[in-house]
């Protein structure tokens, strides 16, 4: 048993093509998100923007403030009269994403994308959701996974250490999703509205968390609310088990996509809903990834290679 477990981390990395495809789609989504936020960049990320500053303890040297200092640069008082510093992070994120998509200096771009994105998300934290936190985590994990499809990584093969990192951080991403669903289910099971099946109905009655379609479907429909509420609980609770059953995997993930698209468009928690749909790519078999790439190539051509 222990031998089989250890083999999962030292074997030749079997998921390189899948992770490379996920990385590219993820970068595309993050680039679109970054471009969409450009008109309100100063309000989100500026030192005197509407979000305000996350604070910086000037009484403690930067090297004594721990790892948070690396993702909290935009809250340093030096930014107060220098808005151009914020623009460096905004433009840097966009340029790094473009270079990452076309696979120029992929490892360096992975580091820069995480650095710029994490700083921007931390600075604008009040305006964001759990989706941005999850994206920051995924970007950090992807730093350690080599892209075998990049030309710079095809020469000389993969070292033993890099192979271990590839396998380890792939499984860390998978476990991260499992943990997310576990605690989400656990939290819901402590809430009476989820247990009695009325959660969706009450969520639909809160304007901040529901659009017109969601209010129409659930706000005055206890029966439909009961069905969907328990469907969400069952899906999240059973995810760590059913996602590994191959005959059920596609149908099961399709239900998850529908649920997360409902979160994205029905509840308005857009980034979280979409990034959860994208993460499902990592649970698909390789032949499923090939089919998706072929389908997307009809519209985007070689951009999906």
N, C-alpha and C positions, 0 to 999 in steps of 0.2 A: 504493500500500500504506500509506504513512504517512498519507495523507489519510483512508483508511478507518479506520485505528487512532485517529486524532485525533477522528474523528466519533463514535466510541463514547463519548467523554467530554464532548462538547459538544452532542450531540443532545438533544432533549426526552426526559426520563427516561421510558423505556417500562415500567419495572418497579415503578412506585409502588404499584399495588394489591397486587402480589405481596409486596413488602417489608412493606407495612402489615399484611397478613394474617399473615405470618411473625412480625412484631413482636408482634402480639396473642397468637398461640399461644405464642410464646416467653415473654412476660410471664405468661401463665396458668400455664405449667409452673413458672416461677421462683417465682410466688406460692405454688403448691401445695408446692413444695420448701421455701420459707421457713416456711410454716405447719407443715409436718411436723417441722421442726427446733426449733420453739419449746420443746418440753419439755426439750431439752438445750442451749438457747441459751447458758446461762452456762458450761457445760462446754466448749463449742466456742469461744466468743468472749470469755469473761471473762478478765481479766488473770491471774487465778490458776486458770483452768480447766485441764482435763487436757491441753490442747494446749500450754499454756505461752505464752510471749511470743516473738515473732519478733525482739525486740531493738530497741533505739533508741540510737543513738550520741549521748549527751548532751553530749559534748565538741565536737560540731559543731552550729552553729545550724541550725534546721529549714530555713531557706532555702538552706543550703549542702549539703543532703543529696540534691538531685536530685528527680526526679519521684516516686520511691518514697515520699517523705514523704506524698504525697497519698492513698496507699492503705495506709498503715501506721499510721494514727492510733491504733488500738486497742492497739498495742504501746508507746505512750508511757507512761512511769512515772506520769504524772498519773492514769492509769486504775486504779492499784493500789488506792486506797481509795475509788474512785468507780464502782461497778458500774452506776450509772444512765447513764453515758456510753455503755456498751455497749448498753443498752436503747434509747437514742436511735437508734442505728444499726439495730437490729433492727426497731423500730417504724417508723422512717423508711423502711426498705426496703419494708415491707409496704404502708404508705400510698402511697408513690410508685408502687408496682406497680399498686395499685388505681386510682389517678388516671391512670396511663399506659394502663391497659386501657380506661377510659372516655374517654380522649383529652382530659383536662383539662390545659391547659398542656403539650402533648406534648413540646416541646423541653426545657423545664425538667425535666420528669419523666424524660426520657431521661438527662439529666446526673445527676440525683439517684439514679436507679436504679443507674447505673454506680458512682457514688461510694460509696453505702452497700454495694452488693453486693461490689465489689472489696475494700473494707476488711474486710468480714466473711469473705470467702474467704481473704484473706491471713492474717488472724488465726487461722483454723482450718485452715491449710494441711495440717497433718499428718493430718487426718481426711478430707481430700478427695482427689479424683483429677484426672486431666487434663480431666475434664468441666467442673469449676468454672473451670479456667484458660481453656478455650475459651469458656465463657459470658461471662467477664469481657471477653475480646477482642471478642466479638460485640456486647456492650453498648456498648463504646467506639466501635466502628464505627457503630453505629446512631445515636449522638448526631448524626452529621453528615448523616444521610439524613432528609430531610423526609418527613413523613407527609401525602400529598395528600388523604387522606380525613378529616383533622381539620378542623373548621370554621374554626379560627383560621388555617389555611393555605390556605383556598380564596379568600380575598379578596386581590386584587392580583396573583395569579399567582406564578410562581417566577422569581427573579432569575437572571441568567446564572451568577453565582458559585455559588448554591445548586444549580443544575442540574448544574454541573461536580462539585460535592461529592457529589450524589446518585449520579451515574454512577460516580465514582471509588471511593467507599466500597462501592458494590454490588460492583464488580469486585474490590475488596480482600477482601471476604468470600469470594467465589468462589475467588480465588487462595489464600486462607488454607486452605480445605478441600483444594485441590489439594496444597499444601505438606504438610499434615498426612498425606495419603495417601502422598505421595512418600517422606517420611522414615520413615513407619511401614513401608513396603515395603522401603526401603533397610536399615533396622535388622534386619528379619526375614531378609533375604538374607545377613546376616553371622552368622546363628545356625544351627548345624548341625541343630538339631531342626526348624526350619522347612524347611530344604532337604531333609531326608530324610523329611518328612511325619509326624513323630511329635509335633509341637508340641502339638496338641490333646489327645493322649493324656496327655502329661506335665502339661499345665496342669490337666487334669481330676483328676489325682492330688494336686493341691495344694488342701487344704481352703479356704484363704483366697481362692482364685480360682475356685471351682466349687461349684455347688449339687448337690443329689441327682440332678437330671435330667441334668446334664452328666457327672457321674461315672458314671451308668448308661450313657450313650451312648458315652463315649469312653475311660474309664479302662482298659478291657480289650478295646478294639476297634482294633487297628492299621490295619485296612482303612478303617474309617469315619474314623479320625483322618487318614489319608493323603488321603482325598478332600476333607474339609473344610479341612484345612491348606492344600492347594494351591488350593482354591476361594477362600480368604481372600487368598492371595498374588495370584492372578489378578485378583480383583475390585479390590483396592487398586491394583495395578500398572496395570491398564487403565482405571481410573476416569477419568483426565483425557482419555481418548480416547472411550470408549464412551458417556459421559454426554451427549455432544453429538450422538449419532446418533439422530434423532427416532424412527425405527421401533423402536429397541431401548430407548429411554430408560425407559419405564414398567416393562418386564420387568427391566431392569438395576437400577433403583432398588429394585424389589421384592426382589431378591436382597439388596441392601444393607440394606434394612430388616430382613429376616430375620436377617442376620448381626449387626446392631447390637442387635436385640432379644435375640439370644442372649448378647451381651456384657452387656446390662442385667440380664437375669433369670437367665441361666445362670452367668455369672461374678460377678454382683453389683456390677458397675461401672455402677450404674444411671444416674447423671446423664450420663455420657459417651455411653452407648448411646442414651438418649432424645434428647439434644440433637443427635446426629448424624442421627437420623431426622427431626427437625424442620428441620434445615438443608437437607434434600433438597427442601423446599418451594421453595427459591430456584432449583432446577434444573428445576422443572416449567414447562410452557408455561402461558400465562394461562388457557386453557380448562380445564386440569387444576385450577388453583386455584379456578375458578368451581364446578366439580363438587364439590370438597371442601367449599367453603363452603356449598353447598346441602345437602350431606349433613349437615354439622354443625349447620346451622340447624334441622334437624328436632328436635334434642335441646336446643340452647341458644338457639334463637330469634334475636332481634336482637343477642344478645351477640357473634355472629360477624360482624356488619356493621362 
